[in-house]
Amino acid sequence: VFADAPEITVTVGSGLTVDLARRLNAVCLIKGLRDGADYDSEARLAAANMLYAGIDTAFLRCAPEYAFISSSVVRELMRRGGRLRGFVPDAIVDRLQTYRFI
């Protein structure tokens, strides 16, 4: 998805995200929000991350037309053989369709 953006690094880790962020010398986590419910839970995590690791969090709102999309919706489409285009980035549709969900 970010192949054309060399300034963006995608990293996989285990454990707490803030611990990985500290190891990478990050100063801020960026979180996407769909609605007020997302904000409520993410704001609590952001406060804990600041207290625990001194790492700030920036929130970005999604476009309204994507606010209903969640991993649960995508998994349900995959389980039932639904169309994924428009629900996930085009760059990963083919890869996701190779997974089998029961």
KELUM-57348 format. One record per atom (N, C-alpha, C, O, CB): x, y, z; residue in one letter; atom name. Coordinates in Angstrom, 3 decimals, padded with zeros to 6 digits. Glycine has a CB too. Example, Ala and Ser with C-alpha at 12.3 -4.5 7.8 and 13.67 -1.06 7.14 Angstrom:
BEGIN
east 013.190; north -005.690; up 007.800; resn A; name N
east 012.300; north -004.500; up 007.800; resn A; name CA
east 013.200; north -003.300; up 007.800; resn A; name C
east 014.236; north -003.319; up 008.465; resn A; name O
east 011.308; north -004.473; up 009.046; resn A; name CB
east 012.850; north -002.250; up 007.080; resn S; name N
east 013.670; north -001.060; up 007.140; resn S; name CA
east 012.900; north 000.030; up 007.870; resn S; name C
east 013.409; north 001.138; up 008.039; resn S; name O
east 014.084; north -000.598; up 005.725; resn S; name CB
% end
This chain:
BEGIN
east 000.812; north -001.185; up 000.000; resn V; name N
east 000.000; north 000.000; up 000.000; resn V; name CA
east 000.863; north 001.261; up 000.000; resn V; name C
east 000.502; north 002.260; up -000.622; resn V; name O
east -000.928; north -000.008; up 001.192; resn V; name CB
east 002.000; north 001.218; up 000.693; resn F; name N
east 002.874; north 002.391; up 000.787; resn F; name CA
east 004.155; north 002.234; up -000.030; resn F; name C
east 005.160; north 002.874; up 000.280; resn F; name O
east 003.227; north 002.656; up 002.238; resn F; name CB
east 004.139; north 001.414; up -001.043; resn A; name N
east 005.342; north 001.151; up -001.835; resn A; name CA
east 005.914; north 002.417; up -002.469; resn A; name C
east 007.126; north 002.522; up -002.655; resn A; name O
east 005.035; north 000.138; up -002.917; resn A; name CB
east 005.061; north 003.367; up -002.797; resn D; name N
east 005.522; north 004.598; up -003.438; resn D; name CA
east 005.801; north 005.722; up -002.441; resn D; name C
east 005.945; north 006.881; up -002.830; resn D; name O
east 004.499; north 005.060; up -004.442; resn D; name CB
east 005.875; north 005.378; up -001.167; resn A; name N
east 006.125; north 006.387; up -000.129; resn A; name CA
east 007.315; north 005.942; up 000.721; resn A; name C
east 007.125; north 005.374; up 001.797; resn A; name O
east 004.854; north 006.606; up 000.765; resn A; name CB
east 008.539; north 006.192; up 000.250; resn P; name N
east 009.722; north 005.707; up 000.963; resn P; name CA
east 009.880; north 006.305; up 002.360; resn P; name C
east 010.615; north 005.762; up 003.184; resn P; name O
east 010.952; north 006.004; up 000.156; resn P; name CB
east 009.203; north 007.411; up 002.632; resn E; name N
east 009.305; north 008.016; up 003.966; resn E; name CA
east 008.460; north 007.276; up 005.003; resn E; name C
east 008.549; north 007.567; up 006.196; resn E; name O
east 008.879; north 009.477; up 003.909; resn E; name CB
east 007.642; north 006.322; up 004.557; resn I; name N
east 006.801; north 005.535; up 005.463; resn I; name CA
east 007.406; north 004.155; up 005.630; resn I; name C
east 007.735; north 003.482; up 004.653; resn I; name O
east 005.343; north 005.434; up 004.935; resn I; name CB
east 007.549; north 003.745; up 006.881; resn T; name N
east 008.049; north 002.413; up 007.189; resn T; name CA
east 006.958; north 001.628; up 007.893; resn T; name C
east 006.382; north 002.104; up 008.871; resn T; name O
east 009.330; north 002.483; up 008.059; resn T; name CB
east 006.673; north 000.443; up 007.413; resn V; name N
east 005.709; north -000.440; up 008.060; resn V; name CA
east 006.503; north -001.496; up 008.812; resn V; name C
east 007.350; north -002.180; up 008.238; resn V; name O
east 004.720; north -001.093; up 007.019; resn V; name CB
east 006.220; north -001.620; up 010.110; resn T; name N
east 006.968; north -002.523; up 010.965; resn T; name CA
east 006.009; north -003.447; up 011.703; resn T; name C
east 004.951; north -003.016; up 012.160; resn T; name O
east 007.839; north -001.736; up 011.958; resn T; name CB
east 006.375; north -004.693; up 011.816; resn V; name N
east 005.593; north -005.659; up 012.574; resn V; name CA
east 006.332; north -005.928; up 013.872; resn V; name C
east 007.550; north -006.109; up 013.878; resn V; name O
east 005.361; north -006.979; up 011.765; resn V; name CB
east 005.601; north -005.955; up 014.955; resn G; name N
east 006.227; north -006.210; up 016.247; resn G; name CA
east 005.304; north -007.032; up 017.117; resn G; name C
east 004.179; north -007.354; up 016.734; resn G; name O
east 006.592; north -004.898; up 016.948; resn G; name CB
east 005.796; north -007.363; up 018.285; resn S; name N
east 004.967; north -008.047; up 019.271; resn S; name CA
east 005.097; north -007.285; up 020.578; resn S; name C
east 006.048; north -006.525; up 020.761; resn S; name O
east 005.385; north -009.555; up 019.440; resn S; name CB
east 004.168; north -007.476; up 021.471; resn G; name N
east 004.199; north -006.746; up 022.726; resn G; name CA
east 003.453; north -005.437; up 022.593; resn G; name C
east 002.615; north -005.271; up 021.706; resn G; name O
east 005.634; north -006.497; up 023.171; resn G; name CB
east 003.762; north -004.511; up 023.478; resn L; name N
east 003.079; north -003.224; up 023.481; resn L; name CA
east 003.556; north -002.332; up 022.338; resn L; name C
east 004.753; north -002.254; up 022.061; resn L; name O
east 003.293; north -002.521; up 024.814; resn L; name CB
east 002.629; north -001.670; up 021.685; resn T; name N
east 002.965; north -000.761; up 020.590; resn T; name CA
east 003.898; north 000.344; up 021.067; resn T; name C
east 004.825; north 000.728; up 020.355; resn T; name O
east 001.694; north -000.154; up 019.986; resn T; name CB
east 003.654; north 000.859; up 022.279; resn V; name N
east 004.511; north 001.943; up 022.776; resn V; name CA
east 005.936; north 001.472; up 023.018; resn V; name C
east 006.873; north 002.254; up 022.860; resn V; name O
east 003.938; north 002.522; up 024.063; resn V; name CB
east 006.122; north 000.208; up 023.399; resn D; name N
east 007.485; north -000.313; up 023.557; resn D; name CA
east 008.199; north -000.363; up 022.209; resn D; name C
east 009.375; north -000.012; up 022.112; resn D; name O
east 007.459; north -001.717; up 024.199; resn D; name CB
east 007.489; north -000.800; up 021.170; resn L; name N
east 008.067; north -000.796; up 019.821; resn L; name CA
east 008.357; north 000.638; up 019.385; resn L; name C
east 009.411; north 000.907; up 018.811; resn L; name O
east 007.113; north -001.488; up 018.809; resn L; name CB
east 007.445; north 001.545; up 019.649; resn A; name N
east 007.642; north 002.943; up 019.273; resn A; name CA
east 008.883; north 003.514; up 019.951; resn A; name C
east 009.655; north 004.241; up 019.325; resn A; name O
east 006.406; north 003.777; up 019.639; resn A; name CB
east 009.075; north 003.193; up 021.211; resn R; name N
east 010.272; north 003.671; up 021.922; resn R; name CA
east 011.541; north 003.104; up 021.300; resn R; name C
east 012.525; north 003.823; up 021.124; resn R; name O
east 010.204; north 003.290; up 023.411; resn R; name CB
east 011.520; north 001.796; up 020.961; resn R; name N
east 012.701; north 001.186; up 020.330; resn R; name CA
east 013.018; north 001.850; up 018.989; resn R; name C
east 014.178; north 001.905; up 018.580; resn R; name O
east 012.481; north -000.325; up 020.128; resn R; name CB
east 011.993; north 002.350; up 018.310; resn L; name N
east 012.173; north 003.005; up 017.012; resn L; name CA
east 012.401; north 004.511; up 017.152; resn L; name C
east 012.500; north 005.223; up 016.153; resn L; name O
east 010.959; north 002.749; up 016.127; resn L; name CB
east 012.483; north 004.993; up 018.394; resn N; name N
east 012.656; north 006.421; up 018.679; resn N; name CA
east 011.510; north 007.269; up 018.141; resn N; name C
east 011.708; north 008.425; up 017.768; resn N; name O
east 013.961; north 006.911; up 018.093; resn N; name CB
east 010.323; north 006.696; up 018.103; resn A; name N
east 009.140; north 007.455; up 017.671; resn A; name CA
east 008.700; north 008.382; up 018.797; resn A; name C
east 008.896; north 008.087; up 019.976; resn A; name O
east 007.974; north 006.498; up 017.262; resn A; name CB
east 008.114; north 009.486; up 018.420; resn V; name N
east 007.606; north 010.434; up 019.417; resn V; name CA
east 006.086; north 010.526; up 019.386; resn V; name C
east 005.482; north 011.144; up 020.262; resn V; name O
east 008.209; north 011.815; up 019.188; resn V; name CB
east 005.467; north 009.913; up 018.379; resn C; name N
east 004.018; north 010.039; up 018.240; resn C; name CA
east 003.451; north 008.812; up 017.518; resn C; name C
east 004.035; north 008.324; up 016.550; resn C; name O
east 003.653; north 011.339; up 017.474; resn C; name CB
east 002.318; north 008.330; up 017.999; resn L; name N
east 001.557; north 007.292; up 017.308; resn L; name CA
east 000.447; north 007.984; up 016.529; resn L; name C
east -000.102; north 008.983; up 016.993; resn L; name O
east 000.976; north 006.227; up 018.315; resn L; name CB
east 000.115; north 007.476; up 015.371; resn I; name N
east -000.973; north 008.038; up 014.571; resn I; name CA
east -002.077; north 006.992; up 014.523; resn I; name C
east -001.854; north 005.850; up 014.122; resn I; name O
east -000.492; north 008.439; up 013.120; resn I; name CB
east -003.262; north 007.399; up 014.935; resn K; name N
east -004.403; north 006.482; up 014.994; resn K; name CA
east -005.530; north 007.027; up 014.135; resn K; name C
east -005.794; north 008.229; up 014.130; resn K; name O
east -004.883; north 006.275; up 016.457; resn K; name CB
east -006.190; north 006.139; up 013.411; resn G; name N
east -007.349; north 006.510; up 012.619; resn G; name CA
east -008.623; north 006.296; up 013.418; resn G; name C
east -008.748; north 005.314; up 014.150; resn G; name O
east -007.391; north 005.709; up 011.319; resn G; name CB
east -009.561; north 007.211; up 013.277; resn L; name N
east -010.834; north 007.134; up 013.989; resn L; name CA
east -011.991; north 007.116; up 013.010; resn L; name C
east -011.988; north 007.835; up 012.011; resn L; name O
east -010.983; north 008.308; up 014.961; resn L; name CB
east -012.993; north 006.276; up 013.310; resn R; name N
east -014.201; north 006.242; up 012.490; resn R; name CA
east -015.312; north 007.080; up 013.101; resn R; name C
east -016.052; north 007.760; up 012.389; resn R; name O
east -014.675; north 004.808; up 012.307; resn R; name CB
east -015.426; north 007.029; up 014.422; resn D; name N
east -016.553; north 007.710; up 015.069; resn D; name CA
east -016.216; north 008.020; up 016.524; resn D; name C
east -015.090; north 007.810; up 016.976; resn D; name O
east -017.836; north 006.846; up 014.988; resn D; name CB
east -017.210; north 008.521; up 017.243; resn G; name N
east -017.010; north 008.886; up 018.637; resn G; name CA
east -016.647; north 007.710; up 019.521; resn G; name C
east -015.883; north 007.869; up 020.473; resn G; name O
east -018.236; north 009.538; up 019.165; resn G; name CB
east -017.180; north 006.532; up 019.228; resn A; name N
east -016.850; north 005.344; up 020.016; resn A; name CA
east -015.360; north 005.020; up 019.888; resn A; name C
east -014.706; north 004.674; up 020.871; resn A; name O
east -017.706; north 004.135; up 019.564; resn A; name CB
east -014.831; north 005.134; up 018.668; resn D; name N
east -013.386; north 004.933; up 018.480; resn D; name CA
east -012.604; north 005.945; up 019.302; resn D; name C
east -011.613; north 005.599; up 019.946; resn D; name O
east -013.003; north 005.051; up 016.985; resn D; name CB
east -013.056; north 007.208; up 019.279; resn Y; name N
east -012.346; north 008.246; up 020.019; resn Y; name CA
east -012.337; north 007.937; up 021.513; resn Y; name C
east -011.308; north 008.078; up 022.173; resn Y; name O
east -012.985; north 009.616; up 019.765; resn Y; name CB
east -013.473; north 007.520; up 022.039; resn D; name N
east -013.552; north 007.241; up 023.475; resn D; name CA
east -012.534; north 006.197; up 023.909; resn D; name C
east -011.839; north 006.384; up 024.908; resn D; name O
east -014.952; north 006.775; up 023.843; resn D; name CB
east -012.440; north 005.107; up 023.171; resn S; name N
east -011.485; north 004.055; up 023.559; resn S; name CA
east -010.049; north 004.466; up 023.252; resn S; name C
east -009.152; north 004.200; up 024.052; resn S; name O
east -011.815; north 002.741; up 022.836; resn S; name CB
east -009.816; north 005.108; up 022.114; resn E; name N
east -008.453; north 005.500; up 021.742; resn E; name CA
east -007.910; north 006.619; up 022.626; resn E; name C
east -006.708; north 006.674; up 022.883; resn E; name O
east -008.418; north 005.936; up 020.288; resn E; name CB
east -008.780; north 007.509; up 023.093; resn A; name N
east -008.326; north 008.590; up 023.977; resn A; name CA
east -007.802; north 008.025; up 025.295; resn A; name C
east -006.816; north 008.522; up 025.839; resn A; name O
east -009.474; north 009.589; up 024.245; resn A; name CB
east -008.460; north 006.991; up 025.805; resn R; name N
east -007.971; north 006.344; up 027.036; resn R; name CA
east -006.618; north 005.691; up 026.800; resn R; name C
east -005.711; north 005.817; up 027.623; resn R; name O
east -008.982; north 005.292; up 027.539; resn R; name CB
east -006.481; north 004.995; up 025.678; resn L; name N
east -005.189; north 004.378; up 025.348; resn L; name CA
east -004.103; north 005.430; up 025.161; resn L; name C
east -002.965; north 005.235; up 025.587; resn L; name O
east -005.312; north 003.527; up 024.078; resn L; name CB
east -004.453; north 006.540; up 024.526; resn A; name N
east -003.479; north 007.616; up 024.315; resn A; name CA
east -002.987; north 008.162; up 025.644; resn A; name C
east -001.794; north 008.419; up 025.806; resn A; name O
east -004.093; north 008.747; up 023.475; resn A; name CB
east -003.890; north 008.340; up 026.593; resn A; name N
east -003.491; north 008.832; up 027.918; resn A; name CA
east -002.580; north 007.826; up 028.609; resn A; name C
east -001.590; north 008.209; up 029.232; resn A; name O
east -004.733; north 009.113; up 028.793; resn A; name CB
east -002.906; north 006.550; up 028.503; resn A; name N
east -002.069; north 005.510; up 029.108; resn A; name CA
east -000.698; north 005.456; up 028.444; resn A; name C
east 000.315; north 005.296; up 029.124; resn A; name O
east -002.757; north 004.142; up 029.007; resn A; name CB
east -000.662; north 005.587; up 027.116; resn N; name N
east 000.611; north 005.568; up 026.399; resn N; name CA
east 001.504; north 006.738; up 026.798; resn N; name C
east 002.720; north 006.589; up 026.920; resn N; name O
east 000.365; north 005.595; up 024.899; resn N; name CB
east 000.893; north 007.902; up 026.998; resn M; name N
east 001.659; north 009.073; up 027.425; resn M; name CA
east 002.212; north 008.861; up 028.828; resn M; name C
east 003.374; north 009.171; up 029.091; resn M; name O
east 000.785; north 010.343; up 027.381; resn M; name CB
east 001.397; north 008.339; up 029.722; resn L; name N
east 001.828; north 008.100; up 031.098; resn L; name CA
east 002.888; north 006.998; up 031.160; resn L; name C
east 003.882; north 007.127; up 031.874; resn L; name O
east 000.625; north 007.726; up 031.976; resn L; name CB
east 002.673; north 005.925; up 030.416; resn Y; name N
east 003.563; north 004.755; up 030.444; resn Y; name CA
east 004.888; north 005.008; up 029.734; resn Y; name C
east 005.946; north 004.614; up 030.225; resn Y; name O
east 002.872; north 003.563; up 029.809; resn Y; name CB
east 004.829; north 005.668; up 028.573; resn A; name N
east 006.029; north 005.756; up 027.738; resn A; name CA
east 006.370; north 007.163; up 027.276; resn A; name C
east 007.389; north 007.357; up 026.614; resn A; name O
east 005.865; north 004.888; up 026.547; resn A; name CB
east 005.547; north 008.148; up 027.607; resn G; name N
east 005.827; north 009.505; up 027.163; resn G; name CA
east 005.655; north 009.692; up 025.671; resn G; name C
east 006.267; north 010.581; up 025.079; resn G; name O
east 007.210; north 009.888; up 027.551; resn G; name CB
east 004.825; north 008.861; up 025.058; resn I; name N
east 004.620; north 008.939; up 023.610; resn I; name CA
east 003.242; north 009.522; up 023.340; resn I; name C
east 002.241; north 009.033; up 023.865; resn I; name O
east 004.769; north 007.538; up 022.940; resn I; name CB
east 003.193; north 010.562; up 022.526; resn D; name N
east 001.961; north 011.251; up 022.197; resn D; name CA
east 001.196; north 010.476; up 021.128; resn D; name C
east 001.752; north 009.589; up 020.480; resn D; name O
east 002.253; north 012.682; up 021.724; resn D; name CB
east -000.070; north 010.811; up 020.950; resn T; name N
east -000.906; north 010.184; up 019.932; resn T; name CA
east -001.628; north 011.273; up 019.151; resn T; name C
east -002.194; north 012.197; up 019.734; resn T; name O
east -001.921; north 009.190; up 020.571; resn T; name CB
east -001.604; north 011.157; up 017.829; resn A; name N
east -002.361; north 012.057; up 016.954; resn A; name CA
east -003.504; north 011.259; up 016.344; resn A; name C
east -003.326; north 010.106; up 015.951; resn A; name O
east -001.447; north 012.686; up 015.835; resn A; name CB
east -004.669; north 011.875; up 016.267; resn F; name N
east -005.843; north 011.208; up 015.715; resn F; name CA
east -006.198; north 011.791; up 014.357; resn F; name C
east -006.176; north 013.007; up 014.166; resn F; name O
east -007.033; north 011.329; up 016.672; resn F; name CB
east -006.525; north 010.917; up 013.418; resn L; name N
east -006.987; north 011.321; up 012.086; resn L; name CA
east -008.371; north 010.728; up 011.866; resn L; name C
east -008.571; north 009.529; up 012.056; resn L; name O
east -005.989; north 010.857; up 010.962; resn L; name CB
east -009.322; north 011.561; up 011.468; resn R; name N
east -010.670; north 011.069; up 011.166; resn R; name CA
east -010.700; north 010.506; up 009.753; resn R; name C
east -010.054; north 011.026; up 008.843; resn R; name O
east -011.724; north 012.198; up 011.324; resn R; name CB
east -011.458; north 009.443; up 009.592; resn C; name N
east -011.620; north 008.891; up 008.246; resn C; name CA
east -012.677; north 009.688; up 007.492; resn C; name C
east -013.450; north 010.437; up 008.089; resn C; name O
east -012.007; north 007.389; up 008.304; resn C; name CB
east -012.700; north 009.520; up 006.193; resn A; name N
east -013.739; north 010.136; up 005.381; resn A; name CA
east -015.084; north 009.501; up 005.755; resn A; name C
east -015.132; north 008.301; up 006.023; resn A; name O
east -013.437; north 009.965; up 003.850; resn A; name CB
east -016.154; north 010.261; up 005.781; resn P; name N
east -017.459; north 009.738; up 006.203; resn P; name CA
east -017.898; north 008.471; up 005.470; resn P; name C
east -018.546; north 007.605; up 006.058; resn P; name O
east -018.498; north 010.791; up 006.009; resn P; name CB
east -017.552; north 008.365; up 004.209; resn E; name N
east -018.000; north 007.184; up 003.451; resn E; name CA
east -017.321; north 005.891; up 003.889; resn E; name C
east -017.734; north 004.808; up 003.476; resn E; name O
east -017.750; north 007.398; up 001.978; resn E; name CB
east -016.279; north 005.991; up 004.724; resn Y; name N
east -015.586; north 004.799; up 005.220; resn Y; name CA
east -015.860; north 004.522; up 006.698; resn Y; name C
east -015.339; north 003.550; up 007.245; resn Y; name O
east -014.099; north 004.948; up 005.004; resn Y; name CB
east -016.659; north 005.350; up 007.346; resn A; name N
east -016.855; north 005.255; up 008.793; resn A; name CA
east -017.469; north 003.929; up 009.237; resn A; name C
east -017.257; north 003.511; up 010.375; resn A; name O
east -017.729; north 006.386; up 009.257; resn A; name CB
east -018.211; north 003.269; up 008.380; resn F; name N
east -018.861; north 002.015; up 008.764; resn F; name CA
east -017.967; north 000.793; up 008.596; resn F; name C
east -018.309; north -000.291; up 009.069; resn F; name O
east -020.111; north 001.826; up 007.957; resn F; name CB
east -016.830; north 000.952; up 007.932; resn I; name N
east -015.959; north -000.189; up 007.643; resn I; name CA
east -015.144; north -000.543; up 008.885; resn I; name C
east -014.543; north 000.320; up 009.524; resn I; name O
east -015.019; north 000.121; up 006.445; resn I; name CB
east -015.142; north -001.826; up 009.205; resn S; name N
east -014.361; north -002.339; up 010.331; resn S; name CA
east -013.772; north -003.681; up 009.938; resn S; name C
east -014.170; north -004.268; up 008.932; resn S; name O
east -015.234; north -002.471; up 011.617; resn S; name CB
east -012.835; north -004.161; up 010.720; resn S; name N
east -012.261; north -005.483; up 010.433; resn S; name CA
east -013.346; north -006.551; up 010.510; resn S; name C
east -013.286; north -007.538; up 009.776; resn S; name O
east -011.110; north -005.813; up 011.421; resn S; name CB
east -014.338; north -006.374; up 011.383; resn S; name N
east -015.442; north -007.342; up 011.475; resn S; name CA
east -016.243; north -007.399; up 010.184; resn S; name C
east -016.619; north -008.482; up 009.735; resn S; name O
east -016.367; north -006.989; up 012.640; resn S; name CB
east -016.506; north -006.245; up 009.586; resn V; name N
east -017.247; north -006.193; up 008.323; resn V; name CA
east -016.440; north -006.888; up 007.227; resn V; name C
east -016.990; north -007.672; up 006.454; resn V; name O
east -017.560; north -004.722; up 007.923; resn V; name CB
east -015.146; north -006.605; up 007.158; resn V; name N
east -014.293; north -007.205; up 006.128; resn V; name CA
east -014.210; north -008.718; up 006.323; resn V; name C
east -014.305; north -009.468; up 005.352; resn V; name O
east -012.877; north -006.582; up 006.159; resn V; name CB
east -014.035; north -009.175; up 007.558; resn R; name N
east -013.984; north -010.628; up 007.810; resn R; name CA
east -015.290; north -011.309; up 007.417; resn R; name C
east -015.274; north -012.405; up 006.857; resn R; name O
east -013.683; north -010.905; up 009.290; resn R; name CB
east -016.414; north -010.668; up 007.705; resn E; name N
east -017.707; north -011.253; up 007.346; resn E; name CA
east -017.856; north -011.343; up 005.833; resn E; name C
east -018.347; north -012.351; up 005.326; resn E; name O
east -018.858; north -010.428; up 007.942; resn E; name CB
east -017.444; north -010.311; up 005.102; resn L; name N
east -017.462; north -010.376; up 003.642; resn L; name CA
east -016.597; north -011.525; up 003.140; resn L; name C
east -016.982; north -012.255; up 002.227; resn L; name O
east -016.982; north -009.050; up 003.039; resn L; name CB
east -015.418; north -011.676; up 003.752; resn M; name N
east -014.511; north -012.743; up 003.327; resn M; name CA
east -015.121; north -014.113; up 003.606; resn M; name C
east -015.040; north -015.006; up 002.762; resn M; name O
east -013.153; north -012.612; up 004.037; resn M; name CB
east -015.725; north -014.289; up 004.766; resn R; name N
east -016.344; north -015.582; up 005.119; resn R; name CA
east -017.437; north -015.970; up 004.136; resn R; name C
east -017.614; north -017.145; up 003.816; resn R; name O
east -016.924; north -015.528; up 006.536; resn R; name CB
east -018.167; north -014.969; up 003.661; resn R; name N
east -019.323; north -015.241; up 002.814; resn R; name CA
east -019.052; north -015.031; up 001.324; resn R; name C
east -019.977; north -015.051; up 000.512; resn R; name O
east -020.466; north -014.371; up 003.237; resn R; name CB
east -017.778; north -014.830; up 000.970; resn G; name N
east -017.413; north -014.691; up -000.438; resn G; name CA
east -017.835; north -013.371; up -001.058; resn G; name C
east -018.033; north -013.286; up -002.270; resn G; name O
east -018.010; north -015.803; up -001.218; resn G; name CB
east -017.973; north -012.339; up -000.230; resn G; name N
east -018.398; north -011.029; up -000.732; resn G; name CA
east -017.275; north -010.271; up -001.417; resn G; name C
east -016.107; north -010.652; up -001.337; resn G; name O
east -018.945; north -010.198; up 000.398; resn G; name CB
east -017.645; north -009.199; up -002.085; resn R; name N
east -016.696; north -008.343; up -002.809; resn R; name CA
east -015.972; north -007.447; up -001.810; resn R; name C
east -016.609; north -006.785; up -000.990; resn R; name O
east -017.424; north -007.484; up -003.896; resn R; name CB
east -014.638; north -007.426; up -001.878; resn L; name N
east -013.835; north -006.634; up -000.954; resn L; name CA
east -013.469; north -005.263; up -001.499; resn L; name C
east -013.146; north -004.358; up -000.730; resn L; name O
east -012.586; north -007.378; up -000.606; resn L; name CB
east -013.513; north -005.099; up -002.811; resn R; name N
east -013.140; north -003.792; up -003.399; resn R; name CA
east -014.037; north -002.696; up -002.824; resn R; name C
east -015.255; north -002.843; up -002.732; resn R; name O
east -013.256; north -003.823; up -004.964; resn R; name CB
east -013.402; north -001.614; up -002.448; resn G; name N
east -014.121; north -000.520; up -001.824; resn G; name CA
east -014.126; north -000.596; up -000.302; resn G; name C
east -014.433; north 000.382; up 000.379; resn G; name O
east -015.525; north -000.495; up -002.327; resn G; name CB
east -013.780; north -001.777; up 000.226; resn F; name N
east -013.726; north -001.956; up 001.679; resn F; name CA
east -012.299; north -001.994; up 002.201; resn F; name C
east -012.055; north -001.697; up 003.370; resn F; name O
east -014.444; north -003.229; up 002.074; resn F; name CB
east -011.358; north -002.356; up 001.341; resn V; name N
east -009.934; north -002.381; up 001.686; resn V; name CA
east -009.167; north -001.791; up 000.501; resn V; name C
east -009.704; north -001.727; up -000.605; resn V; name O
east -009.438; north -003.851; up 002.023; resn V; name CB
east -007.925; north -001.360; up 000.712; resn P; name N
east -007.151; north -000.824; up -000.415; resn P; name CA
east -007.018; north -001.847; up -001.542; resn P; name C
east -006.816; north -003.036; up -001.293; resn P; name O
east -005.759; north -000.387; up 000.059; resn P; name CB
east -007.132; north -001.372; up -002.785; resn D; name N
east -007.027; north -002.262; up -003.948; resn D; name CA
east -005.746; north -003.091; up -003.929; resn D; name C
east -005.733; north -004.230; up -004.394; resn D; name O
east -007.088; north -001.449; up -005.232; resn D; name CB
east -004.676; north -002.521; up -003.394; resn A; name N
east -003.382; north -003.203; up -003.396; resn A; name CA
east -003.385; north -004.497; up -002.586; resn A; name C
east -002.501; north -005.333; up -002.773; resn A; name O
east -002.322; north -002.280; up -002.857; resn A; name CB
east -004.354; north -004.680; up -001.694; resn I; name N
east -004.344; north -005.911; up -000.888; resn I; name CA
east -005.555; north -006.807; up -001.111; resn I; name C
east -005.656; north -007.859; up -000.479; resn I; name O
east -004.263; north -005.557; up 000.564; resn I; name CB
east -006.475; north -006.424; up -001.987; resn V; name N
east -007.668; north -007.234; up -002.232; resn V; name CA
east -007.297; north -008.647; up -002.640; resn V; name C
east -007.802; north -009.607; up -002.058; resn V; name O
east -008.538; north -006.595; up -003.308; resn V; name CB
east -006.421; north -008.796; up -003.630; resn D; name N
east -006.072; north -010.128; up -004.120; resn D; name CA
east -005.429; north -010.973; up -003.019; resn D; name C
east -005.711; north -012.165; up -002.898; resn D; name O
east -005.126; north -010.020; up -005.320; resn D; name CB
east -004.570; north -010.353; up -002.227; resn R; name N
east -003.914; north -011.088; up -001.144; resn R; name CA
east -004.932; north -011.559; up -000.108; resn R; name C
east -004.871; north -012.700; up 000.350; resn R; name O
east -002.843; north -010.211; up -000.472; resn R; name CB
east -005.857; north -010.695; up 000.258; resn L; name N
east -006.867; north -011.071; up 001.252; resn L; name CA
east -007.763; north -012.184; up 000.741; resn L; name C
east -008.189; north -013.037; up 001.519; resn L; name O
east -007.714; north -009.864; up 001.633; resn L; name CB
east -008.054; north -012.193; up -000.545; resn Q; name N
east -008.944; north -013.205; up -001.084; resn Q; name CA
east -008.316; north -014.590; up -001.098; resn Q; name C
east -009.015; north -015.574; up -001.343; resn Q; name O
east -009.362; north -012.825; up -002.470; resn Q; name CB
east -007.011; north -014.694; up -000.842; resn T; name N
east -006.375; north -016.007; up -000.757; resn T; name CA
east -006.554; north -016.634; up 000.622; resn T; name C
east -006.342; north -017.836; up 000.782; resn T; name O
east -004.893; north -015.894; up -001.085; resn T; name CB
east -006.945; north -015.833; up 001.627; resn Y; name N
east -007.169; north -016.372; up 002.973; resn Y; name CA
east -008.507; north -017.071; up 003.035; resn Y; name C
east -009.471; north -016.666; up 002.385; resn Y; name O
east -007.101; north -015.260; up 004.034; resn Y; name CB
east -008.550; north -018.108; up 003.814; resn R; name N
east -009.791; north -018.868; up 003.971; resn R; name CA
east -010.278; north -018.710; up 005.397; resn R; name C
east -009.543; north -018.991; up 006.343; resn R; name O
east -009.587; north -020.372; up 003.620; resn R; name CB
east -011.514; north -018.261; up 005.556; resn F; name N
east -012.112; north -018.091; up 006.877; resn F; name CA
east -013.243; north -019.066; up 007.044; resn F; name C
east -014.009; north -019.314; up 006.112; resn F; name O
east -012.606; north -016.655; up 007.086; resn F; name CB
east -013.348; north -019.612; up 008.219; resn I; name N
east -014.432; north -020.574; up 008.521; resn I; name CA
east -015.454; north -019.895; up 009.402; resn I; name C
east -016.450; north -020.511; up 009.781; resn I; name O
east -013.882; north -021.864; up 009.220; resn I; name CB
% end
